[in-house]
Amino acid sequence: MKHRGNFLVAMAFILPALLIYLFYFIIPIPASIYYSLFQWNGITKTNYKLTPKDAAALTSEQDLPASLVESLKPVLNKKFDSKKEFISAVQTHVSADQMGQYGEKILAYAYNPGMKYLKFGNWEKLFKDPVLRLALRNNIILVIASIILQLPVGLLLGVFISSSMKGTRLFKLVYFIPMMIASVAIGITWNYVYEPNFGMLNGILRAVGLGKYAVGWLGDPRFALAAVIISTCWQFIPFYMVLFAAALTGIPKELYEAACIDGATGVQAFFKITLPLLKNTIRMVCVLSLTGSLRFFDLLYVMTGGGPNHASELLATYMYNKAFTSFEMGYGSTIAVFMFLLSFILAISVLSLRKKGDDETAMA
């Protein structure tokens, strides 16, 4: 009974977080897969509504008598949630003979599918969409830039703050500030930095005599993505710095002392001791950087919104614009599922390479 009581107490504490995780992280995955098979604006339910335009089309295209169309005026622009309700309303104004003769045509023109089943129509559209290919290319550039820029700099800074040099504590505190600031605030700050007329960057260029290079960084398709990547690095390098610093605390100091006695320099100790022992951490950080870059959204959306002319568009911003701006919820869900599958496959591939490397090391 005591163990059962402990279990119930533990579940009482875990259940709220578990429910939040279930409803906001797990259930959306199969829901998105389901919606990706439909054409849907995310709002409208299936209904029956006959508009004046539909009534005119019934006369011109289906040869309905003008008198019959005239008798339908009381039900025009009225929305009915079910077929039965619509038929009942029409029969109030139309004879049984006319309903039997023209009923199917009237129903066909009044029917508004809230969700239209497309099978794999959205997926066909996805692979033919030039904007999605551009967004995928930009995501690949962001992934490569994140791994090449953020990880090495984060590693070097992690080594620096783990050393006994003076000022490392203050540096650790100051440099971690970007991680404590909301992405929206960071985006607005960098918008001011890149502002073409009064921004800090162009002000510095003009001050040192390089005013000819002052441009609208976020408004120029050539520089918009690069400008966002720089802002992204500024925000996330401290995160990787802390991860590497935490991993460095697990390396025994005796190894460095023995290397120093053997005459190894600091650089040699870094490449012969530090890097090999950080191998697992580096792989984990690569997975975090990879998946994070593929679903990167908030900072870029604040700074450029994917523009200008899709020059900085990413998969996440394109998905958001399609689902919540253009109200193409079905196609937006397709993009979301594509992002999930891409992230999942790449993450599994990296982890598989890690396992393979560990097995080869163990065999050796």
NORWOSUL-V388217 format. One record per helix or strand. SS is the DSSP state (helix for helix, strand for strand). FROM is the first residue (numbers start at 1). TO is the last residue. If there is no record, write none. Layout:
BEGIN
ss->SS from->FROM to->TO
ss->SS from->FROM to->TO
END
This chain:
BEGIN
ss->helix from->2 to->35
ss->strand from->38 to->40
ss->strand from->47 to->50
ss->helix from->52 to->62
ss->helix from->66 to->71
ss->helix from->73 to->75
ss->strand from->76 to->76
ss->strand from->79 to->80
ss->helix from->83 to->91
ss->helix from->96 to->110
ss->strand from->111 to->112
ss->strand from->115 to->117
ss->helix from->121 to->128
ss->helix from->130 to->162
ss->helix from->168 to->175
ss->helix from->177 to->180
ss->helix from->183 to->194
ss->helix from->200 to->207
ss->helix from->211 to->213
ss->helix from->224 to->248
ss->helix from->253 to->261
ss->helix from->266 to->277
ss->helix from->279 to->294
ss->helix from->298 to->303
ss->helix from->315 to->325
ss->helix from->329 to->363
END
